[in-house]
Amino acid sequence: MFIRLDGAYDDLQKIRDTPIASSGRTLKLGDIAEIKRGYEDPPAFLIHHGGEPSLVLGIVMQDGWNGLDLGRALDAEETQIARELPAGVQFTKVVDQAVNIREAVDEFMLKFFVALAVIMIVSLISLGWRVGIVVAAAVPLTLAAVFVIMLITGRVFDRITLGALVIALGLLVDDAIIAIEMMVVKLEEGFDQVTAAGYAWSHTAAPMLAGTVVTIIGFTPVGFARSTAGEYAGNIFWIVGYALIVSWLWQ
């Protein structure tokens, strides 16, 4: 029989003193049962690692903590535990989430710099150096604003949010390119700078907003799904939405 209680036990005596009501009498659990620490017998399942019987210790990070800092702390603790183990017992790390977090961050940084370099090169070649710099500046400025919004809304960096930022990287420059190219065309037609900028805004803002909204709507099922998948991947909707709205406002 499995018994689950809301209270937290910190020693065996408290378990022994748990009251049991039966046939109008109140007994202690220790009066009718032997209370001791041990392995489940018979075991519900067995764990093997490398072909050897094993025990698994799982550590879950608290919300809002840094996974990389936790990984470094666990590495130091692992070394300390390994020194104190008896002969014949090994302490082996099976899964290290900090490694996955580090790979995700490195992947995002690589894609960020590659995307920025490609945008700058293409923009400089096709639109000129002044226009190219304006287009390239849209990416870091938009991401900076998104980071501030994430901080305000309590959304932390994890593999899902980093993946959403990677998705958004390919969409951030669209608004900038459209607006700048429209301004360049009107300047070549003889418009002054203010008039060209006003024309670009009045004729492209609404279509760009419509495209932005349609793209965000495509991620709506993920953001509002009442399921495990929605809870895990829901930030894709919010981060991509933040990035695209900020990109549109920036232009």
C-alpha positions in Angstrom: 0.0 0.0 0.0 1.4 3.4 -1.0 0.7 6.3 1.4 1.4 9.9 0.3 1.2 12.7 2.8 1.5 16.5 2.5 3.8 16.9 5.5 7.6 16.6 5.2 9.3 13.8 7.3 12.9 14.3 8.2 13.5 11.3 10.5 12.1 7.8 11.1 10.7 8.6 14.5 8.2 11.0 13.0 7.0 8.3 10.7 6.7 5.9 13.6 4.6 8.5 15.5 2.1 8.9 12.7 -1.4 8.3 14.2 -3.6 5.6 12.7 -7.3 5.5 13.5 -8.9 2.0 13.5 -12.2 0.7 15.1 -12.5 3.7 17.3 -8.9 3.4 18.6 -5.9 5.6 17.8 -2.6 3.9 17.3 0.8 4.9 16.2 2.2 3.5 12.9 5.2 2.2 14.8 2.9 0.0 17.0 1.8 -2.1 14.0 4.7 -1.8 11.5 8.4 -1.9 11.5 9.8 1.4 10.2 13.2 1.4 8.7 15.2 2.6 5.7 15.8 0.3 2.8 15.2 -0.7 -0.7 11.8 -1.5 -2.1 11.3 -5.3 -1.8 10.4 -6.7 -4.2 11.6 -3.8 -6.5 9.2 -2.3 -8.9 12.0 -1.7 -11.4 15.8 -2.1 -11.6 18.4 0.3 -13.0 21.6 -0.8 -14.7 24.3 1.4 -16.1 27.1 -0.2 -18.2 25.7 -3.6 -17.3 26.1 -3.0 -13.6 23.3 -2.5 -11.0 23.1 1.2 -10.2 21.3 3.9 -8.2 20.2 7.0 -9.9 20.4 10.5 -8.3 18.3 13.1 -10.1 18.8 16.8 -9.4 16.2 19.3 -10.7 17.1 23.0 -11.0 14.9 25.6 -9.3 13.1 28.1 -11.6 15.1 31.2 -12.4 18.5 29.6 -11.7 21.4 29.5 -14.2 21.9 26.0 -15.6 25.5 26.7 -16.4 26.3 27.8 -12.9 24.5 24.7 -11.6 26.6 22.5 -13.9 29.8 23.9 -12.6 28.6 23.5 -9.0 27.7 19.9 -9.7 31.1 19.2 -11.3 32.8 20.4 -8.1 30.4 18.3 -5.9 30.9 15.3 -8.1 34.7 15.4 -7.4 34.0 15.6 -3.7 31.6 12.7 -3.7 33.9 10.5 -5.8 36.7 10.9 -3.1 34.4 9.6 -0.3 33.0 6.6 -2.1 34.0 3.1 -0.9 36.2 0.9 -3.1 34.2 -0.8 -5.9 31.6 2.0 -6.1 31.8 4.5 -9.0 30.0 7.9 -9.4 29.2 8.4 -13.1 27.3 11.3 -14.7 24.7 9.9 -17.1 23.0 13.1 -18.3 24.3 16.6 -18.0 21.8 19.3 -19.0 24.4 22.0 -18.6 26.2 20.6 -21.6 23.0 20.8 -23.7 22.4 24.4 -22.5 26.0 25.3 -23.4 25.6 23.8 -26.9 22.3 25.7 -27.4 23.9 29.0 -26.4 26.9 28.4 -28.6 24.6 27.4 -31.5 22.6 30.6 -31.1 25.7 32.8 -30.9 27.1 31.1 -34.0 23.9 31.6 -36.0 23.6 35.1 -34.7 27.0 36.2 -36.0 26.7 34.2 -39.3 23.3 35.8 -39.9 24.6 39.3 -39.1 27.6 38.8 -41.3 25.5 37.6 -44.3 23.0 40.4 -43.8 25.8 43.0 -43.7 27.6 41.6 -46.7 24.5 41.3 -48.9 23.2 44.7 -47.8 26.5 46.4 -48.4 26.9 44.9 -51.8 23.3 45.5 -53.0 22.3 48.7 -51.2 25.5 50.5 -50.3 27.4 50.8 -47.0 25.1 53.4 -45.3 21.9 51.4 -46.0 23.7 48.2 -45.2 24.7 49.4 -41.7 21.1 50.5 -41.0 19.7 47.1 -42.0 22.4 45.2 -40.1 21.7 47.3 -36.9 18.1 46.1 -36.9 19.2 42.7 -35.7 21.1 43.5 -32.5 18.8 46.4 -31.6 15.7 44.2 -31.9 17.2 41.4 -29.9 18.3 43.9 -27.2 14.6 45.0 -26.9 13.4 41.4 -26.9 15.8 40.6 -24.0 14.4 43.5 -22.0 10.8 42.3 -22.6 11.9 38.7 -21.6 13.3 40.1 -18.4 10.1 42.1 -17.6 7.8 39.1 -18.4 9.9 36.6 -16.5 10.9 34.5 -19.4 14.4 33.0 -19.0 16.9 31.7 -21.5 16.6 28.0 -22.1 16.7 25.7 -25.2 13.2 26.7 -26.2 13.7 30.5 -26.1 17.1 30.2 -27.8 15.5 28.1 -30.5 12.8 30.7 -30.9 15.4 33.5 -31.2 17.2 31.4 -33.9 13.8 31.2 -35.8 13.3 34.9 -35.4 16.8 35.8 -36.7 15.7 35.0 -40.2 12.7 37.3 -40.0 14.0 40.3 -38.2 15.6 42.0 -41.2 12.6 41.7 -43.5 10.9 44.8 -42.3 14.2 46.8 -42.3 15.0 45.7 -45.9 11.5 46.6 -47.2 11.5 50.0 -45.5 15.0 51.0 -46.5 14.7 49.7 -50.1 11.4 51.7 -50.5 13.2 54.8 -49.2 16.2 54.3 -51.6 13.8 53.9 -54.5 12.0 57.2 -53.7 15.3 59.0 -53.2 16.4 57.9 -56.6 13.1 59.3 -58.0 13.9 62.7 -56.6 12.1 62.7 -53.2 13.8 64.4 -50.3 14.8 62.3 -47.3 11.8 63.2 -45.1 9.3 62.7 -47.8 10.9 59.4 -48.9 10.9 58.2 -45.3 7.2 59.2 -44.8 6.3 57.5 -48.1 8.0 54.3 -47.0 6.2 54.2 -43.7 2.7 55.1 -45.0 2.9 52.5 -47.8 4.7 49.6 -46.1 3.7 49.7 -42.4 0.2 48.2 -42.8 1.3 45.3 -45.2 4.3 44.6 -43.0 2.1 44.5 -39.9 -0.3 42.1 -41.6 2.6 39.8 -42.5 3.9 40.0 -39.0 0.5 39.1 -37.5 0.0 36.2 -39.9 3.4 34.8 -38.9 2.7 35.2 -35.2 -0.7 33.5 -35.6 1.1 30.5 -37.1 2.7 29.9 -33.7 -0.5 30.4 -31.7 -1.4 26.7 -31.2 2.0 26.2 -29.6 1.6 29.1 -27.3 -1.9 28.3 -26.0 -1.9 24.5 -26.1 -3.2 23.0 -22.8 -0.8 20.1 -22.9 2.7 19.0 -21.9 4.0 20.0 -25.3 2.4 23.4 -25.0 3.9 23.9 -21.5 7.4 22.8 -22.8 7.4 24.7 -26.1 5.0 27.5 -25.5 7.7 30.2 -25.3 8.3 29.8 -29.1 5.1 31.7 -29.7 5.9 34.5 -27.2 9.5 35.0 -28.1 8.9 35.0 -31.9 6.0 37.3 -31.3 8.0 39.7 -29.2 10.8 39.8 -31.8 8.6 40.4 -34.8 6.5 43.1 -33.1 9.6 44.9 -31.9 11.1 44.6 -35.4 8.0 46.2 -37.0 8.0 49.0 -34.4 11.7 49.6 -34.9 11.2 50.1 -38.6 
